[in-house]
């Protein structure tokens, strides 16, 4: 088991002022990590940073994960401020419960843009810094990557896409010594879930999140699993044993195809060739 001590390392968190982002920030700071807190609400991120310590250990930036320039600017500033970036947590996300028939196309595009493309942009902007430190990238996916609920199309599609993106990125970066993981919690209590709990459509679909695959779990359980996963540089993090089987079965074949289909020296060579190829 890898012991990736977080003390003195710099951790970037997008969506830092949300329920999970805030809880992760508090726990990671208690582990001695320095925190670059990135949120759409820059004032809230700055206030959050001040509650966690002086600017030497926590600082906030305004970021829009749908804008690559915005993320690159903030992460570059964070790297200059702290002198390093070791871990990046792509946490920003949104959700909606609506059927395909009545869904506004703009809502579909917004959810995909934030939840999936936002992770790609976050990883893209962080890449040179994390490669330099042989660090770790973590994206917040969901059990929705494996259990595809109706009336939740863009969310489940985005979270399945995040899982796939993490797997592909891990292979691309393994020769750099960079770890890449995805976190797959089921429902847990956050301000976002308050709206779900009062939505009759959501309570009809998921039974009020009282039992089974959709049973609510404590936020602390998710945070503890995420932090342990970072410290172990895990490929996949599933906070609850009851959901582990549903998450693990689709991925059983992946380690085999990783080893057989993409041998270690093939990927760096392909990356090198791609970097010299003309854009199509």
Secondary structure by P-SEA (a helix, b strand, c coil): ccccccccbbbbbcccccaaaaaaaaaaaaabbbbbcccccaaaaaaaaaaacccccbbbbbbccccaaaaaaaaaaaaaacccccbbbcccbbbbbbccccccaaaaaaaaaccaaaaaaaaaaaaaaaaaacbbbbbbcccccccccccaaaaaaaaaaaaaaaaaaaaacccccbbbbbbbbccccccccccccccaaaaaacccccccccbbbbaaaaaaaaaaaaaaccccccccccccccccccccaaaaaaacccccaaaaaaaaaaaacccc
